[in-house]
Structures are given as C-alpha cells and as structure tokens.
Amino acid sequence: MKKTKLIFFAVSFLTCSATSYANSIAPQSVEAFVTAAQKDKIVNVSPNSKGLDVVIVDSTNVMDAKLSESLPIYDQAIFGTPRNYQIQMITKVKRWTEENKTRLKDASKNVAKAVTYQITEVPAIVINQQYVVYGDTVSSAVNKWREAVKNGEIK
C-alpha cells in the first residue's frame, strides 16, 4: 500500500512539475503580424511584454489614407488655377513624406519581415522566429507554442 501511494505521489509530482514547467517557459520573441484593424483584438497581452513586437502590415495603407484625407479637394475660389493647386499639393505631399520618412522606412521593413517569414495571411504570430500560428491571439498562440514544446514537437 505504501509503495502504491509513493508511486502515485511521484507520478503526480512529475506531471505537475512538467505542466508547471511548460506554463513557466517563455518565448524569446513574439512577433504579431496584424492589420491596424486587428491589432487590439489579436494583441491581447500588454504591449510592453518582453520580446513582443507588433508588426502592422498595412501601416503604409493607413498612412496613405490619412494623407489623402488631409488633402483638400480642388476649389477654384481657394486655389485659383489647377496648376496652382497641383503645386501646393505636391509641396504638401513632399513635406508629409519628409516628416514621415522614419515611419515609411519602418513600414517597408515590416513588409520585408513578413515576406522573409513567408507569412501568407494575417493575423500571424511568429514565436522565436520559427513557430507560426495563423488566425489566433498572441496569448493563445503562445499557449500553443508551450504545448508544442511540452510535447517535444519543437525545441
């Protein structure tokens, strides 16, 4: 009877320890590839989480839409000739581009990163630059990764 209890205790302890270990391991990096519209729903962890990088894949489209909204429609009473309107709009776009140079460069890097990982759809969560989960939240993707580590599917 004592031997059975001891074996039961040992198995229970090892099972609990393995589960605790799997839940305690944390990925080195988590990259969430999302659209601007998906960000709040998919990134359901603190944006300051260690190793988390949120990549907005449509940021250039969002920036372009904001720029387009800021450009006035041609009105002869305001701009005079169409040529004068064109000159003013070109000046405004050049200024905007200069002011947003860093953001545009970052947006290009984000697209290149998605291409490098061969991301085929968003949302996509890339863990430790090797494990990809599509269509899920960050926390759920990390839990799937932990389960895969626990099962020996990945290192």
C-alpha angles and dihedrals in degrees: 000000000000091000091052091050091048093050091046090050092048093049091046091049093049092047092049091045092051091048092047090049093050091049093046098051114098129199119246092228138011119190117189113200106198142145119252089254092053098046101093094044098045101037095065095160132074109294086224094058112140112264095008118137118179111205115196102204096191097046092119089055091049091049091047091051091051091049092048091050091052094055113091122229115252112273116176092208090059103033104025109207124028088240091058089050090050092051092049093048093048089051091049093048092048090050091048091049091051092047091050099039094117094047091048091050091049091049090053091050090051092054090047090051091052090050091049090055089044091234106188100184142006142276092049125163116202115196121197089347091285115060116072127191118186127206098009141106122262095250093048092047091051090050090051089050091050090051090050090050091047090051092049093244091127136015 
